[in-house]
């Protein structure tokens, strides 16, 4: 069985720290290991992680750190080893391609009845392989609100700030109170910002908006502010979460990464999820999960798979001919997006 990894050229991957020969050797181990693992798919894994985007990649890596558990990471899209993903300045070339789900919103009266496109990654790395590579943390008020709603201090800003410092590998001006070094996530200030960027920040300062050295430190505690973005780019190449978290573990025997595998529904024993059904290479496979299935398929595909599996509003499921497993009317509702105004400069 041929896999996406047989033809990949991982030699230039900067996430593997070593000399050229070391990188080449590691890349070959990855290819060989994943070729074997995907050609001998098991009937059951301890954990199945659905979606290799920013969330799924982190979860799969953290689970695979335990050598005693088996992890299957599923991705509907294909390889991320293409120039438009690797080269940071080519990111617009991914939009509208087979690496983009290319969703289209319904006509909206608030925007002159236009249908707004929703680009979402259909590729190893998910959105982190086709996005604009901006590193943006959540605001203090948002995290504290989450903690309040969940009644769990682990979601608080103080708690999450420690996690941010631990996972970052910050390559800007040292700031030990807010920024971390040595973590898996390479971040740096925008290395060569267009002259309009500092001019815009200065304009904000002139009208009374506080300005900051970067947007991910003190600014996330302020009521308002302006700063030039931090980016996930190193030597002109994209740093996706998949490459930062999953790729360094792909030579291990307990992590199988299966691309071109579309999750169609969950399998149940009563109301307990026992595995997934996937469409893979023109066939349907059912794979069990001994411990847990993790859905990290994004804001559209996660509720879609839940509803296809019988979890959602019972009346809506009945209308579609789907037997209800659990009446949960919030599934598929309350989608929110954020607006942006972007200028593409030559």
MITORRO-817587 format. One record per residue: residue in one letter; x, y, z of N, C-alpha, C in turn. Coordinates in pm, whole numbers, plus 50000, padded with zeros to 5 digits. Layout:
aXYZXYZXYZ/...
***
This chain:
x500844988150000500005000050000500885012450000/x500735020949900501545032949890500975043949978/x501825051250046501385062150133501975075250087/x501445086250145501955099550112503405101150149/x503885093250244505225095550298506315089750210/x505955081050115506985074850034507725084749945/x507045095149902507655104649809508005117949875/x507905118750006508155131450072509645133950086/x509995146850083511395150850096511555158950223/x511775152050334511855158450463513255163550496/x514175162450402515565165350436515785179450487/x514995189050441515225202950478514415207250598/x513755197750664512905201550776513745207050890/x513425219350931514215226051034513815222051175/x512705214551188512295210551321513155199251376/x513855192151286514785182051334516145188651353/x516565189551478517795196851509518995187551493/x519805190351395521005182351370521625186751239/x522705180251199523335183851074522535178050958/x522985180750834522245176250717522125161150713/x523215154150744523155139550744522175134350848/x522155141150962521215137151066519775139051022/x519505150250957518145152750908517755142550803/x518685139550712518395129750609518105116050669/x518885112250768518705099350833517365098850905/x517015109550974515735109951045514575109250946/x514675116650835513615116550734513415102550678/x514485095550658514365081950605513705072650707/x514035074650834513375066550938511885069450941/x511515081950926510105085550922509415078650806/x509995079750687509375073550569509215058550587/x510275052050631510245037650647509235033350753/x509245040450865508355036950975506895038850937/x506565050350879505165052950844504695044150729/x505585040650639505225031350532504795018050591/x505545013350689505215000550752503935001650834/x503805012250913502645013651000501345015050922/x501365022750814500125024950739499785013250647/x500765004750617500474993050534499944981450618/x500044982850749499574972350840498664978450946/x497594984950900496684991450993496074981351089/x495994985351215495414976551316493884977751314/x493244967951374491794968651393491454977751510/x492424980151598492174988351717493454995351761/x493305007951805494375015751866493885020452003/x494805024052090494375029352219493635042652200/x494245051552122493655064652097493565067151947/x492445072851904492305077351766492055092351770/x492935099951707492795114551700492365117951558/x491235124351546490665127651415490975142251382/x491805144351282492195157751241493595161151285/x494465165051189495865167851221496165182751225/x495145190951250495375205351261496045209051392/x495945221651430496685226451547496335218851673/x495055216151696494655208951817495015194151807/x494645187851696494895173551681496365170051686/x497205178451628498635175751629499205175951770/x498755185551850499245186451988498785174452068/x497505170852055496955159552132497655146652093/x497825144351961498475132051915499895131051968/x500625141951964502015141952014502065139052164/x501205145752240501245143952384500875129652422/x499925123752351499565109852377500695100452340/x501325103052224502395094352175503665095352259/x503775105352344504925106252433504975094452528/x503825088152551503785076052632504015064052540/x505165057552547505465046652454504575034452471/x503815033952580502995022252608501605023052546/x501285034152478499975035252413500165036752263/x499185031852187499205033252041498265044552001/x498715052751906497965064551863497815064151712/x496585066051665496315067551522495845081851497/x496575089251413496205102951377495655102651235/x494405106951218493715106451089493625120351029/x493865121350899493765134050827493105131550691/x492075139350660491355137750533492175142550415/x493065152250437493865157650329495135149850308/x495995155350222497235148450185498465155050243/x499565153350173500875157750221500975173050232/x501785177150329502105191350344503445194650281/x504055184850216505395186650159505295191950016/x504755204050005504605210849876505095225149893/x505625231249787506205244649799505255255049856/x503975254449819503045264849865502785264050014/x503015252550075502895251250220504225254850287/x505315249950232506625251750295507085266350288/x507005272450171507485286250154506465295850213/x506885303550312505935312050384505235322150293/x505975327750195505375338250113504445332750005/x504285319549997503375313749898502035309549958/x501755313550082500545308550148499255310950070/x499085322249996497815323849923497595313349815/x498675306849770498565296949664497835284349709/x497615282649839496895270949890495385272849886/x494935285249885493505288049896492795283849768/x491715276449785490965271849669491525259449603/x492585253449661493175241349604492645229249680/x493225217549650492795205449721493305205249864/x494065215349906494475216450046493545225450126/x492455229550065491495238750126490095232650110/x489365231450220487995226450211487105235850131/x487495248550121486785258350037485295259050068/x484985260250197483585261950236483085275550190/x481785276250168481155288750127479965291250217/x479925302950280478805306250367477545309050289/x476415307850356475145311350293475075326550275/x474295331250177474145345750159473725352350289/x474385363350321474175370050450473745384450424/x472595387950479472055401450455472945412250516/x473765408650614474635418550679475835422350593/x476115414750491477225417750400476725418350256/x475585425250239475045427450104474645414350036/x474205404750117473775391650066474885384049993/x476125387150026477225379449968477415366250042/x478015356549973478415343950034479905344850065/x480255344550192481635346350234482365332850232/x483535332150168484285319450168484935316750303/x484995304050339485655299650462486735289750424/x487965294050427489075285150395489485277650521/x489545264250510489995255850621490915245150565/x491975242050638493005233250588492565218750570/x492805213350453492575199250423493925193350381/x494795191850480496195188250456496805184950591/x497875177250592498565174950718498955188450780/x498545190550901498745203550966497495211950968/x496475208050889495225215550889495425230250859/x494735238550934494835252950913496235258350933/x497035251851017498395256851041499305254750921/x498815247450819499595245650696499155254850584/x498055262150601497625271350495497335285350547/x497505287650677497155300750731498265311050708/x498135322750769499065333750746500195333650849/x500225323250933501355320651024501505330751136/x500445338351167500495347751279500315340151410/x501155343051508501055337051641500305346851730/x499115342951774498265351951851497685344751971/x497995349252090497475343452213496085349252244/x495385342652334494125347952382494345358752486/x493345367352500493425378552594493125373952737/x493695381152832493505377952973492025376953010/x491215386252964489795386152999489095373852943/x489485369652824488875357752764489205345252846/x490485343452879490865331552955490195331453092/x490155342653158489505343153290488005340653279/x487415344953169485995342053146485775327053129/x486655320553050486545306053033486645298953169/x487605303453251487795297253383486555298853469/x485945310753461484735313353538483585304653493/x483405303653361482305295653306482495280853337/x483725276153331484015261953355484195258853504/x484275269353585484575267753727485845259453747/x486855262853665488105255353665489255265153649/x490045267353753491155277053745492235273153645/x492235260653598493235256553498493075264053367/x491875269753344491625277353222491955292153240/x492375296453356492605310553383493815315753307/x493885328753293495015334953222496325331753291/x496355332453423497585329653497498075315553468/x497155306053463497525292153436497975290353292/x497225296153198497535294253057498825301453019/x499115312753085500365319853056501575310953085/x501505302853188502595293553218502765283353104/x501635279053049501695269552938502305276152814/x501885288452786502455295652672503965296952685/x504435300552804505885301852823506585288452804/x505935277852848506565264752839506655259652695/x505675262652613505665256952477506385265852376/x506635278452409507265287552312508765285452300/x509265288252181510695290352159510825304152096/x510825314152181510735328252139512095333352094/x512135339051974513375344251918513285359351897/x512755366251996512745380751996513505385852118/x513265398252155513905403852274513495395552396/x514435390752476514085382452591513075389252683/x512115381452729511065386652815510565375052902/x511335371253004511015359053081509675359553152/x509115371353175507815372053241506685367453149/x506875369453018505785366652925506145356552815/x507415355452782507805346952669508695335652715/x508575324152644509365312552680510385308952573/x511385301352610512405296652515512605281652534/x512985275152425513295260952432512125251652412/x510925257052393509755248652369509665244352224/x508625236852188508505231652052507995241751949/x507465253251995506815262651903507735274551876/x508395274251762509265285251721508405297551688/x508735308851749508025321451723509055332651716/x508865341751623509735353351617508935365651575/x509475377651602508835389651548508865389051396/x507895395251331507905395751185509265400751139/x510025392651064511435395951037511625407650942/x510715410050852510895420650753509535427050722/x508955433850820507605439250799507585449950691/x506495450250617506295460850520506315474450592/x506885484850532506945497950600505585503050647/x504515498250587503185502550631502905497850773/x503455486250813503165480650945503615489851059/x504905493651067505285502851175504605516351164/x504295520551041503585533251025502185532351084/x501525520751068500185518851124500235518751276/x501275512451332501415512251478501655526451530/x502475534051460502725547851500501455556251489/x500675553851387499405561051373498475557851489/x498465545151532497645541451647498105549051772/x499415550051790499935557251906499525571851904/x499515577751785499195592051772497745595151804/x496875585151791495465587451824495115581951962/x496135578552040495915575052179495785560252209/x496065551752111496035537252135497405532852184/x497495526252297498795521752347499475512352247/x500775513452236501535504552148502455495852233/x502755483852181503515474052256504615468052171/x505605462152239506755456352170506365444152087/x505315437252130504765425952054503345423552105/x502545416052030501145414552068500865403352168/x501885395952209501635384052289502185384652430/x502545396352475503015398052612502055406852688/x502545418752725501735427952806500445432152736/x500465432352604499285436852529498065428052557/x498295415352589497175406352617496575408452757/x497095418352829496525422152957495935436252952/x496085442852838495645456752824494235457552767/x493595469052788492245471152735492245472552584/x493345477752530493485479252385494955480952354/x495305479952227496715481552194496995478352049/x498215481552007498665478951870500105474151875/x500425464751787501795459451778501925452251645/x503155450151602503425442251482503385427551518/x502795419551433502535405451463503815397451487/x503685387051571504675376351579504285365651478/x505275358551426504975348951320505655335551345/x505065325151285505595311551290506335308551160/x507425316051139508225314751018509685314051058/x510425304750998511855303751026512595302250893/x513515311350867514305311050743513405310750620/x512335318050626511435318850512510505307050495/x510535297550590509705285650580508635285550689/x507485280150653506385278850748506735269150860/x506305272550980506415263551095505005259351135/x504495248651078503155244051114503195236751248/x502055235751312501995228351437502265213451413/x501835208451299502135194451265503635192051261/x504375200951196505825199251186506515201151322/x505935209651406506555212151536506295200851635/x505095195051630504695185251730504745170751681/x504115168051566503955154151523505185148751452/x505705156351356506795151251273507975145951353/x508425152651460509575147251535509305133751600/x508035129451606507695116551668507295106051567/x507395109151439506875100051338507805088251307/x508945087851373509805076051359509535065851469/x508545068451553508265059651666507205049251629/x507285037651690506375026851651504945028351701/x504705037651794503365038651852502535050151795/x503035057151690502295068151629502135065651480/x500905063151437500585061051296499855073351244/x500355079251136499735090951075499165086650940/x497855086750930497175081950809496495093750741/x497025097650625496425108650548495455103050445/x494705112050380493685108250282492625099250345/x492415100950475491455092650549490355101550604/x489175100850546488045109350585487205102350691/x487055108550807486205103150913484755105550875/x483965094850865482565096150824481605095550941/x481905087251040481045086951159481735079451272/x481155080751390481635073751508480915060451522/x481575051051585480935038251618480615038051767/x479525031151802479055031251940478795017151991/x478925015852122478345004652195477425010952298/x476125010452271475185018552349475435033152317/x475775040852419476105054952397477605057652416/x478365047152423479815048752438480485047552302/x481335057352270482065057052143483155046452151/x483165037652052484125026552052485105027051936/x484925036751844485825037451730485285046651624/x485875045951506485475054751396485315046651268/x484505052151181484405047151044485075057350954/x485945052650865486655061750775486525057150630/x486595066850543486695064050400488155065850361/x488765054850315490205055050287490475046650163/x491035053150061491395046349937490205038649878/x489085045949865487875040649801487265028649874/x487545027550002486945016850082486565022450219/x485655015550286485225019350420485895010150521/x486515016350622487175008850728486555012750862/x486485003250952486035005951089487185002251183/x487615012051260488785010351346488375013551489/x488695004551582488305006251720489295014551800/x488785020451908489605028052002489415021952140/x490485016352197490375009652326490115019552439/x490625031752425490495041552533489605053252493/x489945060152383489225072552353489385076552207/x488335083052156488385089752025488365104752050/x489275111851987489355126452001488945132651868/x487905140951870487475148151750488085162051752/x488955164751657489565178051644489545181651496/x488335182451443488125183851299487725198051258/x487815207351350487475221151314486025224351342/x485685237051324484365242151363483235237251274/x483545231951158482505226951067482465211751067/x483615205351053483605190751041483345183651173/x483715189451286483435182751413481935181151435/x481125191851427479685189651443479095181351330/x479665182151210479145173951100479285159151132/x480465155051179480675140951211479795136851329/x479655145451429478765142351541477335140051492/x476845148851405475475147451356475325135151267/x476315132451183476265120351100476265107751186/x476775109051309476845097751400475615096651489/x474695106151478473485105651558473505113951683/x474455123251692474535132251807474195146351760/x473065151551808472625164751764471155166651795/x470545176351731469115178951750468305167451691/x467505160951775466795148851733465875151451615/x465195162751614464275165651503465045167451373/x466175174251380466985176251261467545162951210/x467995154651302468525141551262467435133051198/x466235133451257465125125751201464805130351060/x464855143451038464555148850905465545143750802/x466775141250846467825136450756467915121250752/x467055114550828467065099950828468195093850907/x468705101151006469805096251089469245092051225/x469415079551265468945075351398469655083051509/x468895088251602469465096251711470075087251817/x471325089851851471995083251963471885091852088/x472005105052069471915114252180471335127552132/x470225131652192469645144752159470495155652222/x471175163352139472065174052186471895185752091/x470885194152115470485204252015471535214951987/x472535216452072473535226752046474525223151937/x474605210251899475565206051798475205212251663/x476185218651601475955225051472475395238951481/x475195244151601474635257451620475715267151669/x475395280051661476205290751723477585292251663/x477705289351534478985291551467479315306351468/x480545309751504480995323551503482315324651429/x482475335451355483735337851286484175351951322/x485435354951299485915368551323486215375351190/x486015388151188486235395851064487675400651056/x488135402550936489475408050916489465416550790/x490305426650792490535434750672491985433050635/x492255427850516493615424350477493995431350348/x495215436450344495755442350222496905433650174/x496875429650049497955421849992498895431449919/x500115432349967501055441849914502135434849834/x502515440249718503565433949637504905434549710/
***
